[in-house]
Amino acid sequence: RWAVERGARKLVLTSRRGSEAPGAAELERELTELGAETSVLACDVTDPEAVARLLDQHPVDAVFHAAGVLDDASV
């Protein structure tokens, strides 16, 4: 959302699960409604060949890495 609100018009969102990831379809729809051309794709970034194939098909201008695991708990 942040990037689209600041003028990004073509986004490629990747995760290991791609469009099967929870919330992916909703996010793609929201970004499209905001005016972005959005693709949600599966790509394991630990696989160099998979990343090379992705980059061959979708040249990159910028990268935002937002992976993480949140596990709130008492210590």
C-alpha positions as CSV (number, residue, x, y, z in Angstrom):
1,R,0.0,0.0,0.0
2,W,2.8,2.4,1.0
3,A,4.5,2.1,-2.4
4,V,1.3,2.5,-4.4
5,E,0.3,5.5,-2.4
6,R,3.6,7.0,-3.4
7,G,3.4,6.3,-7.1
8,A,4.4,2.7,-7.7
9,R,2.3,1.3,-10.5
10,K,3.7,-2.2,-11.2
11,L,4.3,-4.6,-8.3
12,V,5.4,-8.2,-8.1
13,L,4.7,-9.7,-4.7
14,T,6.5,-12.9,-4.0
15,S,6.4,-15.5,-1.2
16,R,6.9,-19.2,-1.1
17,R,3.1,-19.7,-1.4
18,G,2.4,-16.9,-3.8
19,S,-1.3,-16.4,-4.4
20,E,-2.1,-19.3,-2.0
21,A,-0.7,-17.3,1.0
22,P,-3.4,-16.1,3.5
23,G,-4.6,-12.6,2.5
24,A,-2.8,-12.6,-0.9
25,A,-6.0,-12.3,-3.0
26,E,-7.4,-9.5,-0.8
27,L,-4.1,-7.5,-1.0
28,E,-3.8,-8.0,-4.8
29,R,-7.4,-6.7,-5.2
30,E,-6.8,-3.7,-2.9
31,L,-3.6,-2.7,-4.7
32,T,-5.3,-3.1,-8.1
33,E,-8.2,-0.8,-6.9
34,L,-5.5,1.7,-5.9
35,G,-4.2,1.7,-9.5
36,A,-1.4,-0.7,-9.4
37,E,-0.7,-3.6,-11.8
38,T,-0.1,-6.4,-9.3
39,S,1.2,-9.9,-9.7
40,V,1.4,-12.3,-6.8
41,L,3.8,-15.1,-7.5
42,A,5.4,-18.1,-5.7
43,C,9.2,-18.0,-5.5
44,D,11.5,-19.5,-2.9
45,V,14.3,-16.9,-2.6
46,T,16.7,-19.5,-1.2
47,D,16.6,-21.2,-4.6
48,P,19.0,-19.2,-6.9
49,E,17.5,-20.7,-10.1
50,A,14.0,-19.8,-9.0
51,V,15.1,-16.2,-8.4
52,A,16.9,-16.1,-11.7
53,R,13.7,-17.2,-13.5
54,L,11.6,-14.6,-11.6
55,L,14.1,-11.8,-12.5
56,D,14.2,-12.9,-16.2
57,Q,10.4,-12.4,-16.4
58,H,10.1,-9.4,-14.1
59,P,13.0,-6.9,-14.2
60,V,13.5,-5.2,-10.8
61,D,13.7,-1.5,-10.1
62,A,13.4,-1.8,-6.3
63,V,13.2,-4.4,-3.6
64,F,11.3,-4.3,-0.3
65,H,12.0,-7.3,1.9
66,A,9.3,-7.7,4.5
67,A,9.5,-11.4,5.5
68,G,9.4,-12.2,9.2
69,V,7.8,-14.3,11.8
70,L,6.0,-12.8,14.8
71,D,5.5,-14.9,17.9
72,D,4.4,-12.7,20.8
73,A,4.7,-14.5,24.1
74,S,5.6,-13.8,27.7
75,V,9.2,-14.5,28.7
